[in-house]
Amino acid sequence: MTTSVIRILSLRVLGTFFLFSSVAVAAHAQAVWYLTQDIEKDASWKSPSLWNSAPNGSGTPATAINAADIYNTNGKYVRSNGVFSGGKLLQAGGRIDIKRASQTIAGDWEVTGEKAGLHQGVRDGASYLFTVKGRLILTSPLLVFHSTDGMRGIDLTVGTLTGPSNLVIGTGNAVRNTTVSLGVMKFEAYTGTIVVRTGSTLAFANDQKWTGPLEVAAGAFLTLNKAITAPAATLAGQPLAAGTYTADQLKQTHASLITDGSAGTLTVAP
């Protein structure tokens, strides 16, 4: 074998080494940051210094919110404010409090742990925007609620909804009307149930074809303003047979659940 051939082969091997090395570096480039304390008033999830490389705060603080990284809320209280630009917000239990008129998760939002909640913490008689541009991954249930008597609204818009756990609207308190306008662009093997508890209202921002069932409790409300398709639906404890129902048809059997002004359809397609 000539020297030139050996040199070419060596360069190819070296090039392959650097290629795999680059891939390995890229694979390990994603960092995980932890919230080590509750976010206090006038601070927000956008503050890099609140996130630490160690769950107990003994590591190094972040210097920026990086679109390639994971940010674990570590069960702490989160004040949302504006755009969170991290790659994934991992809500490991605890509460995210809506504190501004509009907030956005630019990447993914995964819900894990126990008693995870999205709370409308601004004021009564108002609706606020909460947008997830990536995926909402419900590994554990998410409760969307507020904790005072009266109506508070959330316009919850999600790029893709996926995961095995429930999305729950309201606490079940009949005088606390958590009104959610749900917009979902895509359902990706979502197998949880969307549950509307007593006292709360679910409306829709777009036509949707679900992969998980709908359950509306007695004393809850459904504003059927779009064309919704689900594999199963239960209204006030009564399962709906397969078929397409107009809002007017559902009012005949569930008058207290279907709100005035509803003009959409609900299709049950197992």
Secondary structure by P-SEA (a helix, b strand, c coil): ccaaaaaaaaaaaaaaaaaaaaaaaaaacbbbbbbcccccccccccccccccccccccccccccccccbbbbcccbbbbbccccccccccccbbbbbbcccbbbcccbbbbbcccccccccccccbbbbbbbcccccccbbbbbbcccccbbbbbbbbccccccccccccccccccccccbbbbcccccccccccccccbbbbbcccccccbbbbbcccbbbccccccccccccccccccccccccaaaaaacccccccccccbbbbbcc
